C-alpha cells in the first residue's frame, strides 16, 4: 500500500525527426536519476530499441534501471505484463519513435510531467522542428500541457553559424530553451559503456556536465528533484583496450555511482 502511494514522475523525450538525440537525452536522464537513488524505468518506444541496447551494456555495478521494450512483441507473456514497471518506480523516462503523427502525440504526452524536445543544428533539423513544434503546441495547448515542455539544443558547436541559427530559432519558440548539449565524443563513450555522462570521470567531462546541471535545475523546478553532487566510484573495465590506440583519442575513465550514494 505504501509503495502504491509513491509519487511518480514521467518525462517524455520526443521529436518527429530521427537522429535528433532523443535516445542520448533519455538514457542520460535515466542514468542521472537512478544514480541519485530514485528507482527509474526507461521505456523504449522506438522500433530500433537503442535505449534497450544501451541498457544491455550497462555494468552490473551501475545503479539499476528497469527497461521496457515497448515495441517488442512476445509470445511468452501478455502485453500488460511486458509493459509493467516495478511498484517502487519513481521516475519513468520515455524514449519515443521518430515520425509521430499529430493525431498520436497526445497518446505520449497525456500523463507526462515533463516533455523534452531535443533539436539538432542542421537546417533540416531546424525546419523539421519548426513543423513539429507547431503540431506540439496545438496538441499541448488543447490539453493544457504547454507549460511542461522544454527545448534542448543538441550536438552544437558554439561559435559556428549553425549554432547561432539554432539558438535564434529556439529562442523564438513558445517553449523555453532549457539546456545546450555539445557535439562531444563523450556521448559516444557513454553509448558504448551503458553509462550516463556524469558517470564518466576526466577533465574533458566538465564542460558537458554544465549542460546537464542546467537541465537538472530546470527539472528540479518541474519535478521537485534537486541534483546533489555525486561521488564517483571507479568500476572495472569490461574489455581490454586495443594496443594501438591513439592516446589523444583515449576515452575518459569509466566511473559509476552506486545506487543511493549521493
JOTAVEN-V889485 format. One record per backbone hydrogen bond with DSSP energy under -0.5 kcal/mol. CO is the residue of the C=O (numbers start at 1). NH is the residue of the N-H. Records with the same first field share a line. If there is no record, write none. Layout:
# JOTAVEN-V889485
CO->NH, NH
This chain:
# JOTAVEN-V889485
1->5
2->5
3->6
9->11, 92
10->12, 113, 114
11->94
12->14, 116
13->96
16->99
17->20
21->25
22->26
23->27
24->28
25->29
26->30
27->31
28->32
29->33
30->34
31->35
33->36, 38
34->37
37->39
39->90, 91
40->66
41->43, 93
42->44, 68
43->45, 95
44->70, 71
46->49
49->53
50->54
51->55
52->56
53->57
54->57
55->58
59->62
64->40
65->67
66->42
68->44, 70
69->72
72->74
78->82
79->83
81->84
86->89
90->9
91->41
92->11
93->43, 95
94->13, 96
95->45
99->101
101->104, 105
102->105, 106
104->107, 108
105->108, 109
106->110
109->112
114->12
115->150
116->14, 118
117->152
119->154
122->126
123->127
124->128
125->129
126->130
127->131
128->132
129->133
130->134
131->135
132->136
133->137
134->138
135->139
136->140
137->141
138->142
139->143
140->143, 145, 146
141->144
145->148
146->149
148->115
149->176
150->117
151->178, 179
152->119, 154
153->181
156->158, 183
157->160
160->164
161->165
162->166
163->167
164->168
165->169
166->170
167->171
168->172
169->172
170->173
176->151, 178
179->153
181->156
182->184
184->187
185->188, 189
186->190
187->191
188->192
189->193
190->194, 195
193->59
196->199
197->200
199->255
201->253
202->205
203->206
205->209
206->210
207->211
208->212
209->213
210->214
211->215
212->216
213->217
214->218
215->219
216->220
217->221
218->222
219->223, 224, 225
220->224
224->226
226->228
230->232
233->256
243->245
246->249
247->250
253->201, 255
254->235
256->233, 258
257->63
258->261
260->262
261->231
